[in-house]
């Protein structure tokens, strides 16, 4: 009697682990980092006013927030792999739209970037929860942010350098290339869905189900407070220096330095293992709030930018371990629905932040956004009190 054995390629194929997902995140980071500071600077050049830039970000955030509720249905209908592949394809397209240098291309490119983020972030989280054990999250999450930081350390500055030196078309060629690499790498890995999820159901019912779970509400609120700071850092710090008469590259370098401090997220992971996630998040929010508030009151733009850059160190700690409360709390059979709703903290922070900043900038100068972001950091301090002491 003969038995059928799997081919060696299939039998010996290793299961994706933390390094695999860190690599995926790094490639995605390359696309986003190379366009992160070019987008607000080009929008400011086209529109001519920081308040109008905030309004455009506000509109894009509304569209992206709506898309976040649709993704669970798309995953159920087409499968997780096709949704991620679609998002990865847009990572190739949206830089081409930005390269036109027109208002229409700018808005379409920003919308495409947001849509790609919706598709890839939600499905990425689902794959992580499928392949990484909960006890290993405190190691794997800081690892992927550390690897991504190597790209963010120079990506924003490189993007603006290419934009200033060669123009929009040449500057957008590199992120489009990395977008293609994201898609090809995903196809090569052939990731599978290991967890069977129930149908997504009514979006309002999913939101109600999310809100009924205190630990999920708390995880979302903490993530929102850290995300609103990064939105400020990547959009308004470059505009702050540009408004102060500095060249666009100065703001891009400052943003690169701030995000480059994510390289130290594994240190925060070890701190969290030693003292707990709850204490680590609290300390990070305190340091972030102090640095950001101080940046709002100094007179020297370089000193203000330096304080925001230093804020990237505790912000990196929040990124490294800040997602753990959600990843540990969500139930396996609700992952697509709850991940879709949890991910709205990104769009909500852009939406609410842009709305607040647009109002404040109608009466005050750009440093007022540092005050607002610092206030949200201290709100994060208060929220951390409600995390389980055992976390």
N, C-alpha and C positions, 0 to 999 in steps of 0.2 A: 504494500500500500504506500503510495507516495503522498507526501504532504507538500503543500504550497507554502513557501517561505517568502517573506517580504524581501524586496531587493535590498542589497547592502546600503544603497543611498538613502532609502527610506528608514531601514532599521537603525542605522547609525546616526541619523540626523539628530543633532543635539536640540534639546528644548531651549527656546529663547530665554535668556536670563536678564539680570540687571544691565549687563554691558550691552546686550542687543538693543534694549529699549533706550539706553543712554545714547547709543549711536543714532537711532531714529530721531531722537529729540535734537541731537546736534545738527543733523542735516536740515531739519525743519528750522532750527534756530538760525542757520546761515541765511535762509531766505528772508526771515523776518528781521534779523539784525542789519542786513545790508540795506534794507528799505526803511528801517524804523525812524531814522532822523531825516532822511531825504524827503519822506512824505510830508511832515509838517513844514519843513523849510520850503519845499516847492509849493505847497498850498499857501503859505504866507506870501511867497513871491507872486503867485497868481492872484490871490485875493487882496493882499495889501493891508490886512488888518487881523490882529490876533483874535478879536471877537468873532469875526466871520469864520476863522479856522475852527473855533470852538463849535459854532453852529453846524458846520459840515460834519465834524466828528459826532455831534449829537444825532444828526439824521442817520449816519452810517450805523451808529450804535443801536438805534431803534430797529433798523432792518436786521442787524445781526442778532439782536435779542429775540426777534420773532423767529428767525431761522433756527435758533437753539431749541425751540419747542417742536419744530418739524423734524429734526434729525432722528429722534427715536422712531418715528413712523417710517422714515426712509430706511433705517436700519432693519426694521421688521419686514419691510416690503422687498428690499433689494439685497439685504445682507450687509454685515459690517464691512467686509472687504471692499465692496463696490462703493460704499459711501466714503471710505478712506481714500480709495483710488480716485474718486471724483474730486475730493478736496486737494489731493496731491497734484492733480492735473491743473487745477486753478492756480496752484503755486507757480506754474510755468507761464500762465496767461496774464495774471495781473501785473507783473513787471512790464510787459509789453504795453499795456494800457497806460501805465504811468509814464512810459518813455515818450508818449506823444507830446507831453508838456502842455496840453490843453486843459481847460476846466472840465470838459466832458470826460476826457481820459483820466484826469485826476480823481474825479468822483467815482468813475467806474472801477478804477484800479483800487481805490480804498475799499469799495464795496466788495470787490473780488478777494482782497486780502482778508477781510472780515469773514466772508463766507468760507474760504479755505480753512481759516482758524476754527470755525464752528465744526466743520466736518472732521478735521484731523484731531482736534483736542478731545472731543467726546469719544471717538472711536479709540484713540490712543489710551485713554483712561480705562476703557473696557478691556483692552488687551492686557494692560498692566495688571488689572485685577484678576484676569484669568490666569496669568502666568507667574505672578509674583505672590508668594505667601504673605499674609498680613504681618507676620513677625519679621519679615525681611524688608518691609517698606521703609523703616527708619534708616536702612543702609542704601537701598536702591534709589529712593527719591533724591537724597543729597548727591548721589553719584551722577545722575543724569543732569542735575543743575550745574554740577562742577564741569562736566564735559561741555555743556552748552555755553558756559561762561567763557571758554576758550575762544569761541566764535564771537560772543557778544563783547569781548574785550577789545576787539579791533573792528568788528563788522560795521557799527554805526559810523565810525570815523572813516573807514575805507569807502563806504557808500557815498558819503558826502565828498570825500576827496575825488572820487571818480566823477561825481556829478559836477563839481566845480572845474575839474581839469579837462574833462572830455565831453561832458554833456549828459542829458538824461538817457539817451539811447545806449551809450556805452556803460553807464552806471547800472542800468537795469539788465544788462546781458548776463552779469555774474549771478544775481539772484535767480534768474530764469534757469540758468544751468543747474544750480543747486536744487531747484524745484524738480527738474527732470531726474536728478539723482535720488530725491526722496521717493518718487514714483517707481523708479527702477529697483531701488533697494527693497521697497515694500513687496513688489512682485517677486523678487528673488527669495524673500523670507517665507512667503506663503503661509502667513499666520492663520490659525484656525480659531473658530469660536468654541470655547470649551464649556461655557455656561449657557444653559438653555433659559432664556428669559421669557416671561409672559408677554402677550401682546401689549403694545403701549397704551391702548385705551384712550379715553378722553383727556386732552391736555389739561383742562381745568381740574379734572379728577386727579391727575398726576401731581399738579401743583398742590392741591389740597392734601394729598397723601404725603408729599414732601414736608409741608408745613405742619402736619400732625406729628412729625418726629422731631422732638427738641434737639437731638444731637445733630441732625442734618441742618436744621435752621442755624444752629450755632456755628457749624463748620462753614456754611455759606457766608455768614456775617463776618467771620474772621478772614476768610479769603477775600471778601469784598474790600475790607479795610486795607489789606496789603496791596490789592490790585489797583486801588485808586491812587496809591502813592506812585506805583510804577507808571501809570498813565501820565501823571504830572511830570515825572522825571524825563520820560522819553519825548514828550510833546513840548512842555513849557520851559524846561531848562534850556534847550537850544534857542527857543524864542526869547528867553530872558537875556541870554548873552547877545543874540542878534539885535535885540532892542537896545542893548547897552552900547552898540557900535562895534561889537566884535565880529570877526568873519564867521560864516556858517560853520567852518571846520572846527572852531573853538567849541561850539556847543556839541558837535558830534563827538569830539574827543572826550568831553566831559561825560556825555552819556555812555560812551564806551567804557570809561573808567568805572563808572557807577555799576554798570551791569557786569563788568569784568570781575568785580568783587564776589560774584556768585561762585567763583573758583573755591572760596572757602566754605561752601555749604557742607562738605563732609565734616568739617570741624563742628559745625552746629549739629550735625547728625550725632557725633560722638557726645556733644554736650547734652543732647536730648536723651541719649541712652544712659548717661550718667545721672542727670538731674530730672529727667522727665520732659515730655513735650510741653506740658502746661507751663512750667517755669521758663523754659527756653523761649516760647512764644511771648510770654509776658515781658521778659527782659528785652527782646528784640523790638517790640512795639514801643517800649519806653525810650530806648536809644534812638529809634527812628523819629519819634515825635520831637525829642529835644533837638536833634540835628536839623530837622526841617523848620521848626519854629525859629531857630537861631538864624537860618539862612534868610528868613523874611525880614529881619531887622537890621542886618549889616548893610553898610553903604557901598562896599566894594563888590562889584559883580563877580570878580574872581574868587573872593572869599565866600560869597554866597554860593557860587557853583561848587566850591570845594566842600562846603558843608553838605550839600545835596549828594555829592559823590561819596562822602563818608557815610551818608545814610544808606548807601547801597550795601554796606556790610551787614547791618541788622536786617535790611530788606531781603538780602540773600538768605539769611537764617529763616525768615518767614516763608520764603519760597521753598527752602529745603525740607522743612518739616510741617509747614502750614497746611498741606493737603492731607496729612495723616488722619486728622479727626474725621474727615469724610470717608476716606478709604477704609477705615476701620469700622465705621458706623453703618455703611450702606449694606442692605441685604442683597445676597447674590442674585435672587430672582427679579430684583427691581433695578439692577444696575443700569441698563440703557435709559430707562425713564428718569431715574434719580440723577444719573450722570449728566443727562441733558439739561435738567433743571439746575443742578449745582454749577454747571459751566456758565450759567447766565451771570455769575458774579463778574465775569470779565466784561461782558457787554453792559451790565448794569453799572459797573464802576465807570466805564467810558461815558455812558448815558448820563448818569447823575452827576458825575464829575464835570462833564462838558456843560451841562445845564447850569450848575453852580458857578463854574468859571466864567461862562458867558455873561451871567448876571453881574458877578463881581467885577469883571473887566470893563463893564459899562461905567463903573464909578471909580475904580482904582487901577493902579499899574500892576504889571505881571507878578511882582512878589506876593500879592494877595493870595495867589493860588498855593503858595507854600504854607501860608497860614491855614488854609482850608485842609490841605493834605495832612498837616501836622495834627489838626483836630481829629481827623479820622484815625490817625495812629493811636491817639490817646483813647478813643472809643474802643479800639482793639484791645488796649490794656484792660479796660473794664470787662470786655467780653470774655477774656481769658480766665476770669475768675470763675466762670461757670463750666469750664472744662473739668472732666473727672480728675480727681487728684491722682488716680492710678495711671492716667494717660502719660 
